[in-house]
Amino acid sequence: MANRNKYRSLKAFKPTKEEKRALASALFSHKSKFIYKRLKNGKYRTYCFRCNNYKTVTLDELKQIRASRLCPTCFNAIETGIKQEMTESNYIAFPKGEVEEYGVFVAGKWKFGSAPKLTSCDTVLYSDDPEHCKAWRNGVVAGLGYRLYRIAKMQEFKDCRFDTYFGRTGYYNRLEINNIEYRSRKQYYQDMLETMEIEPSLIKSNQKKLIQESLFNKNQVAFILIFNLKSREELFKYQKYINYSTNARWLDVKGYINRLNIYHLDYLSRNNIALQQYLDYVDQCEMLGLKLDKPKEFSVKHRELAELIKINKNSIYSDLIKKNFDNYIQYEYIDGKVHILPFKTPEEIIKCGSELHNCIAQYIQNYAKKRTILFKMLVADKLEVAIEVRGGVLLQAYQDMNKDVNKYKMKHINKWLKKEGWIDGR
């Protein structure tokens, strides 16, 4: 039987003054809070829990901090707030030297204007062997989600292997206590551009000046470069969209530098279109040799181009549609300015869907395989109506934005149907 006396008499961890400071700082730092307070002179006093630094900033600088969600001193991600006092408690695994490690439950308090202070430090674990806990305190158990908490029975230490200890108590929150490595703003941006694989020579001089004189996160820099933004005001106008639309980690930013402008950004923001989807659309247009536009029904146009690219990769559809055209041209209708005829290529169908803002491109495969027949109506050589006929039955006939055809056009459609012996089945 284990000798419980030696565990009861285990020397508790008593932190030094410096260790108390480090523990208190670590206790609050994991929340990544950044607190600010307005001063009488209109400036703001700020405190970052990540780097334990106070700093006085202007209103303009505070706006940049809030928009970028970065500390201007340590450049860590933060959450801004105005709460002037806080209390906190948590479990911390605290290494002492190369072998010894204490597990402690610490509590602390913080008040604006001072540094965090430790109010209590209870030993709950001790080890001088990386594979064996010399002792752990009875009464420290795991709750839902493997969160440690204490029950009333905190009377003695017990012998326990490391794996058993972790198995019983769940995740033991280890907050490493390291000194913050400070870097200049210039170095911060150099590191950022390296991770984005962007050569500084690709950045315009006015963009470089804007970036260097401001506090921006990676997402903001990506938007500046992609949309050729020229001021903080332009960026902040669309900050909400920037925050929630994408993450620069997943963007090949260097491939899109200065390819778009603020009007594209305004279009994306107003229509709540994800940047990643639009950049995919940019690639589609380039691949197909189409002029980049801002379609009213983006998702429809995006799907149409995706379908066309798929068709281009499999030219059998193009060949089939050409053969079908040669067969269906017998149903052509010409009366004055009105001209109804079948589609000759997949590109014509895609263009029709783009100009009339409909989803006719989704029927390309069915048209190629003779499951349906697609026609277009021109009036004075201008595309006006998209038409679908299946088995001699008119299924669809729509103008721009899927609007019903007017009386004049319907008159000609009815004459055409009568000529071919077809019926209106709508």
N, C-alpha and C positions, 0 to 999 in steps of 0.2 A: 504494500500500500504506500502511495506517495506520502511524503512528509508535508502535510499542509502548513505546518508552522513556518517553514522556510518561505512559503509563498505569501503568507500573511505578513511576514516581516520584510518582504521585498522593499527595497528603498524606492520611494516614489520619485518620479522625475521632477526635479526642481529647476526650471529654466533660469538661465542667467538673464541679466538685463537686456543683452543683445538678442538672446533667444526669444525673450518675451516680445520684443519689438518685431522680430521676424515672424513669430507665430501670429501675432495680432494682424500684421500686414497680410500674411498668407490667408488668414481666416476671412478677410473681407475681399481680397483681390479676385477670388474666383467668380464673384458676381459681376465683375467688369463694369461697375458703376462709375459714372462721371457726373459729379454734382457741380452745379453752378448757382451763384448768388449775385443778384444785382447790387452794385455799389452806388453811392450817392452821386458820383461823378459820371454815371451812365455806363461805366465799364462793368465787367463781370469778373468775380473771383471764382476760380474753378479748382476742383480737386479730383484727381484720378486715383482710384483705388488700385489700378494695375501697377502704376509706377510710384504711388505714394507721393505725388507732387502737387503743390499748389501753384497756380499761375493766374495772372490777371490778363484778360483779353478784351478786345473791343466787341461791340455788337456784331460787326461784320465777321469777325473771327469766330464768334459763337455760332453764327448762322452756318459757317463752313463746317464747324465741329458737329453740329446737329445733323447736317445733311450728309456728311461723310461717315458719321458714327466712328470717328477716330480720335484718339487722344493726340494733341499737337506736340506732346513731349516724347511719348514712347511709341506712337503710331500703332498702338494696339486697338482692336475693335472694342467699342464701349457702348453702354446704354446711358443716355443722359437722363438726369432727374434733378429735382430741387429739394429733396428731403434732407434736412439739416442734421438729424441725429439718427443713429442706427444701432441696433444690437444684433449680435450674430453668435451662433454656436455651431460646432461641427466636430467631426473626428478627423484627426490629422496624424498620419504616420510620419514621425520625425526622426530622421537619421542622425546618429551621433557618431562621427568617425566612420571608419570603413566597415565595421561589423555591427556595432550596437544600433538598435532601433527601438524607439518607444512609440507606442500608440497612445495618444492622449485625446481626451475630450476637452475642448477649450471653449470658453465663452469670452466675448469681448464687446466693447462699446466704442462708438465713434461720434464725435461732435464736430461740426464744421469749424475750421480754424485750428484744429489740432490733429495729431496722428491717431490711428486706432490704438486702443489700449486693451491689454488682456485683463480680464476680471477673475478668471479661474482657469486652472489647468489640472485635470485629474488623469492620472495614469491608468490606462485600461489594458495595456499590453507591453510586454518587454521581451526582447530577443537579442541574443548575442551570437546567433547561429542562423544563417540565411535559410536553413531548411527546418528549423525547429523553434517554436515559440517557447521561451523559458517559462513564461507565465502569461495568463490572460485573466482579466477580472470577471468573476461570475456576475451575471446580471446584464451583460451587454449582448444583445441579441439582434436578429434581423427581422424587420417587419416586411410589409408588402413592397415589392420592387427592390428587395435587398437593401433597404435603407436601415442603417444602424440606429438603434435607440436604446435607452437605458430603462431598466425597471428598478423597483425599489431596492432589490437585494444587491447591494454593492459592497459585500463584506470581505471577500477573499479572492486570491488569485488561484488559478488552476493550471496544471501542466497540460500542454496541448501541442500537437504538430501543426505546422503552418497550414497544410491543406485542410486539416480538420477545423482549424480556427476559421479559415475563410469559408469553409462549407457551412459552418454554423452561423456565421455573422454576415455572410454576403460580402458585398464590395466594401473594402476598407479605403476610405477616401484619402489618397496620398497627395498632399499638396507640396510639391517641391518648393523649397525656399531658396531661390537663387537671386542674385543681384540682377537687376534689369540692365541689359546692354543697350545703352543709348546710341542712336545714330542720327546723323543730320538729315534734314529734309531732302537734301540732294541725294544722299545715299539711299534713303527710303525709296525715292523714285527710281534710282538706278536698279535697285533690287526688284522693284515692281516690273519695270520694262524687261528685265532679264527673264522673269517668270512668264511674261506675256510674249517672249521671243520677238521683241520689237527693237529694231535698230534705231537709236536716236536720230540718225540721219533721215529716217522716214517721216519724222514729225516736223511740221511747218514751224517756222520761227515764232509766229504769233501764238500757236498752240503751246509750244515749249514755254514761252513766257507766261502764259495763263496758268499752266500746270505748276511751274516752279514757284509762282507767287501765291499759290493757293494750297488748301488742304483737301485733297481728293482721294477717295478710295479707288480700288481697281475698276469697279463698275463705272464710276464717273469718268475716269480716264478713257475707258473703252468707248463710251458714248461721245466724248469730245473728239476722239480720233476718227470714229466711224462717220459721225454726222458733221464733222468740220465745224464744231461749235466755237464761238469766238469770245464768249464772256461767261462769267459765273451766273449772270441773270438768265441767260439762255438755258443753262444747265438746271438751275434751281426751278425754273418754270415747269420742267418735266421731271422733277425729282421723285414724285410719287410713282410715276410710271417706271423710272429707272430702278427704284427700290424693289419693285415687285415683278418686273418683267423678265429678268434674266440674271445670270451670274457669269461674270467675265471669265471665270475658270473654264467654261465650256465653249467659249467663243474663239475662233481663229481670227483674232482682231487684226493681225497684220495683213490678212487677206482682204480686208474691207476698208482700210484706212482711206478716208476722204472720198469714199464712193457714194455716200449719201449726203443729204443736207438737212437743215432744220425743218424744212417742209415735209420731208419724209418722217421725221421724228414726230411732228405735230399730227400727221396722218395716223401713225401707229398709236399714239397716245389717245387720240379722240376715238379710235375704233377698237381700242384695247386688243391690239394685235401683238403677240409676243415677238420680240426682236429676232429670236432664233428662227422662227417660222418665216419671217420676212427675208432674212438673209438667205434662207433656203430658196425662197422665191427669186431673189436676186440672181442666184446661181442658175436657176431654171431658165430665166429670161436670157441670160448670157449663153447658156448651152444651146438654146433654140434660136438664138439670133434675134430675139424680140426686144423692143424698146421697153425699158423698165417703167412701169406705171404705178398708180395707186388705185387699184380696182375697188369699186363700191362693195362688191361681195367678194372679199379677199379669199375666204375659205373655198368658195366655189372655183375661183380662178386658179388658186393654188392646186387644187385637185385636178383641174383640167390640164395644167401644164405637166403635172406628175404623170397623168395618163398619156399625154402626148410623148413625153420622154420614153415611157415604157413602149409605146407604139413604135417610136423611132428605133429603139433597140431591137424590135421585132418587126422588120419591114413587111412581113406577110400581110399585116392589116392594110398597109398602104396599097399593096398589089391587089388585094381582094376588093378594096373600096374602088380602085380604078376600074376593075372589071364590072363591078356593080353599077358604076356610073354609066358605062357603055350600054348596059342593059336598061337602066332606069331612065335614061335620057328620052326615051319614047314617051314618058309622061310629062314632058316639058310643056309649059303653058306660056303663051305670049299674047298679050292683048294691050295694045297701046304702050303705056309706060310700065305696065305690070309684067313681071317675068318670074315664073316659078320653075325651079329646076333642082335636080338632086345635087348632093355634094360629091366632088371629084376626089378630094384628098382629106386625110385626117386634119391637116393644117387648116383647111377651110372650116371644118366643124369647130375646131378650137377657136378660130377667129370669130366665128358667129357667136359662140358662147361668151366671148370676151366683150364683143360690141353690144350684144343684147342683154348681157348680164344674166345669163341663165346657165343651166347645168347640162346643156345638150351634149357636151363632150363625154358625159358618162355613158352615152349610147353608142359610142364609136364601135366597140366590139360587136354589139348586137347588129349594127348597120353593116359591118364587114361580113358577118356570118349570116346575113339575109333574114335576121329575126325581126327586123323592122326596116322601114324606109324613111330617110330623113331628107327634107326639102327646105329650101330657103326661098323667100319671096323678096324680089327687088322691085322698088318703085323708083323710076327714073335713075336706075343703076345704083340706088342706095339700099343697103340691107335693111329690111323692115320687119320681117316675120320669120320665125323658125317653126317648121311643121314636121309632125310625125304621123305616118300612115302605116297601119299594120293589117294585112289581110283585107285590103280594100276598105278599111275603116279609118276615118280621120280621128286620131286620139288627142293630138295637141296642135294648137296654132296660137302662138303668143308673140306679142310685140316686145319691145324693150321692158325689162324688169318684170317679165311674165304678165304683162297687161293684156287683157282681151283685145282682139283686133277690132278696128273701127268698121263702120258700115260699108265704106268704100272698099276696103280690102276684103271684107267678108263676102261682098258681092262677087268678087273675082274668084275667091276660094270656092264658093258654091258652084259657079260656072265650071270651074276646073273639075270639081268632084263629079258633076253631072256628065261632063265630057268623058271622064274615065270610067264611069259607071260605079263610082265609089259612094259611100254614105258618110254622113257626119255622126260619129259615135260618141261625141263628148257628153 
